[in-house]
Amino acid sequence: MMQSIISIARQNFYESLLNSVLTIDHSGVPSNADKNNRLSIKLSKGIAKKLGCKNISERLAGQKSGNEFEKICADYIESIFLKLLHMRPGQWEIKCTGGRQRLAIAEYEQYSHLLELDKAARENPQLAAALGSDYAITPDITISRAPEKDSVINALQNIVDEKIARLTGIRRVNSSLPILHASVSCKWTIRSDRAQNSRSEGLNLVRNRKGKLPHIMVVTAEPTPNRIASLALGTGDIDCVYHFALNELLATCCEEGLEDAQAMLSTMIEGKRLRDISDLPMDLIV
């Protein structure tokens, strides 16, 4: 049986990780493990073994490992999503923003008003104090769709004319700004502060939009179920958390007899709060 595109992309995803951010140090501890947590070390070792990790080197600095993980995730998403255009037609762009531009989100149609809000806040200290940073949104990866020409919309029959539907952002005659379809936050590991950052960003995407709410997704390589749960459990601010190697994590828990960890993972999976990286591109076409 011919191997599927997603299976091949998942393998390529791991090859990229193994050549950069996923390494084992000279003490035998994988780079996504918490050195001070025995469960984290045990689980990360099991995952690394199943993925064929043999790269012995010190872990990258935190910022560099995060940036590498974001880029590899973006390449993985693009390699699959752009092959699904028969299910989700349109002109799509996947960008790895790296969270470096404080108001990069304002280049999208639903959030373009944030530029004016930021300008007003800079000119008015009282307004800035009232707003805080609730409008500052810095996604790691964005997936967006360009607005369509009327000739495309009317390709099969006359859907729109120059007098009707003059406010919708999908028509290029109304707006040239891309429409944000999804925001993906990438967390190589999860600590309590990082979990809250992802939640805050998700809530800001919900609160500050004018129009369609984009998908709000998180990808992580965190090995410990409790830390994944700190981000995955709950509703409203994040669509779903995607683990970079969920199948391998489940298998390691089973092999090591870690019943509590298995139970926690099952709770998140059955509650539709945790999925594998292979599910992410398919969820994007919904």
N, C-alpha and C positions, 0 to 999 in steps of 0.2 A: 504494500500500500504506500502510495506517495506521501511523503511528509508534508504537513500543512504549512502554510506561510507563517502562521503564528508560532508553530513549533520551531521553525527555522529561525525566526526573529528572536524568540526567547533564547535560543542557544547563542546567537550572535550577541545578544544583550549580555549574557554571562561572560562570553569571551572578552568583550570590551571591559567589563568590570574586573575580570581576573588579570587583565593587562595593565590595570591602573589602580583603582581604589580598593579593590578587595584583595588584601594580602594577609600573610601570616608573619608575625614578628619572630624574633629569634627565641622567644619563650614559648612559641607555639600558639599564641593568642591571635585570632583573626581581627582584622581592623574594624569590624563593626561590633565588636564585643566591648563590654564594660569590664575593664581589668579588675575592678573591685567587686564584681558580682559573679559568683560561681555558676549560677544558672545561665547567665548571659554567655559566659565562656563555653559552657557545655553545649548550648544550643547553637552558638555561632560556629563551633568546631564541627558539629554534625552537618550543618548546612555547607560549610566550606568543603568538607570531605566529599559530599554528594555532588558538589559543583566542580570538583577536580582542582581545587585551589592548591597550588604548589609554589606560588610566588613568595619567597622569603624576603621580606624587607620591612622596614619600619613604616608605620601608617603615615599617610599624608597629613599635613596640618589640617585642622578642622575646616577652614574656609576653602582650601584647595580640594579636599575630599568632597565637600558639598557641591562645589562647582562642577567637578568631574561627574558626580552622580547625576546632577541635573542634565548635563549635556548628553550623557549616555541614555537617560530616560527619554529625552526629547528625540534623539535619533531612533530609538526603539518605537515610540509612538508614531513618528512620521513614516517609518518603514512599513507599518501595517495600515494606518488610517487612510493614507492616500491610495491604498488598493481597495478601499471600500466605497469608492465614489459612486458605484452603481447602486448602493444602498443609501448613500447620503450625498447627492449631487451638490456641486457648488465649487467655488474657487476658495480653497482653503490654505491657511498658512499656520505652520507650527513654529513657534519662536521660543528659544531658550533665553529668557531675559536676565536670569541670574539674580533677580531681586535687587538690582543695583540702582535702578531709576525709581525714585520715590513716587512719581506720578506717571509711570509708564502706562498704567491702566487707563489714563485719560485719552489715549489714542483710539480707544474703542467707543463705539456709538453709545452704548448704555452708560458710559462713565465720562464722557467728554465734558460735562458740566463741572467736573471736579477741578479743572484748570481755573475757571472763574472763581470757584469757592476758595481755592488756594491763594489766588491773587487777593481776594477780599480779606482773607485771614492775615496775610502778610502786611496789609495796609491798616488793619484794625487789631491791635493787641488784645482787646477785650473779646472780639470774635474768635481769635486764635486760641485764647484760653478756654473759651466755651466749647470749641470744637475738639480741642486736643489733637490727637492723630487718627481719629476715627475714619477720616477720608483717605489716609495714606495706605495704599494697597500695592504690594510689590510681589506679584506672583512669580514663581520660578519658570514655569512654562505656560504659554498661552496658545490656545487653538482658536482661530478666528475665521470667519467667512466674509468674503468681500461682497458688497452689495451688487446686485445684478442689473444689467442694462435691460431696458424694456424689450429689446429685441429677443433677449433670452426668455424673459417672462412670457412674452407673447409668441413663443416659437411654435406652439401647437394650435393655439387659438387666441383670439383677442381678449386677454385677461384685463389689462389696464389701459387707460388712455390718459391724456394730459390733464384731465379735469378731476380724476378720481384717485383715491388712495395716495394723497399727496403728503402724508405724514409718516408713513412706514419707512423704517430704515433699510429694508431689503432692496428698495429701489434706488439705483444710483442717481437718478434725477433728483431725489430728495436728500440724499446724504452720500458723501464719498467715504465716510468712515467705516472701517471693518466692524463687524458685529462679533463680540466676544462669545464664543461657544463654550469654552471651558478654561478653567484656571487650575493648574496642577502644582501643588506644593511638594517639594522633594526633601525628605528628611533621611539622611544616611543613618542616623540613630535618633532616638527620642529621649530627651530628658524633660522634666516637668515644664521648664520654661519654654522649650521648643514646641511642646504640645499646645501650650496656651497661645503661642504665636500663630500657629496654624488655625486654631479656633477663632481667634480675633480677626484674622484676615478673612476667614469664611464669613463671619458675621458682618464685616464691613462690606464685603461683596453683596450680601443680601440687602443691607440697609441703604447703601449708597447708589444702587442701580436706578436707572430710569429706563424701564423696558424689561426685556427678557432676562431672567436670571440664568447665568452660565452654570455649567456643571462645576462643582467645587470638589476637587479630588486631592488625595494625599497619597504619595508613594513613599514607602520606607523600607529600609533594610534592618530595622531594629529586630533583634532576635527574641526578646522577652515578651511573653503575652501580656503581662500586667502593664507594661509600658505602652504596648500597642493599644491596649484597652483604654488607657488614659486619653487617647485621641479618638479611637473608633467608637466607643460607647457614647450614647446620646444621640439626639436628632436635631436637625435644623441648620447647623452651621457647616456641616460637611456631608457630601453625598455618600462617600464611602472611602475607606482606607484600603490601599492595594499593597500587598506585601511582595517584595521583590522575588521571594522564593517560598511561597506559602506551602506548596507540596512538599518541599524538602524540610521545612520547619515542622510540619505535621508528622512526617516520617521519623524525624529525629526524636520528637516527643514520644512517639510510640515505641521506638527502639530503646529509649532510655527509661521507659516506664514512668514518665512524668505525667501522672494522671491529672493533677491540678492544672498544669499547663495545657494539656489536651482539652480539658473541660472549658477553660477560658477561651481557647481558640474556637471550640465548637459553638460556644455562646455567641461569639462575634460573627461567625460564618452563618449560623442558622438565623441570626437576627439581621442578616444582610448588611452588616457593618464592616465586614472584612472579606476581601477577595484576592485572588492571585493577579500578578502583573499581566498575565495572559488575558484576563477578563477586561482590562481597562480599555483597549482600543475598541472592543465590541460595545462596551457601554457608551462610548463616545458617539456612536451612530444613532443612539436613541434620541 
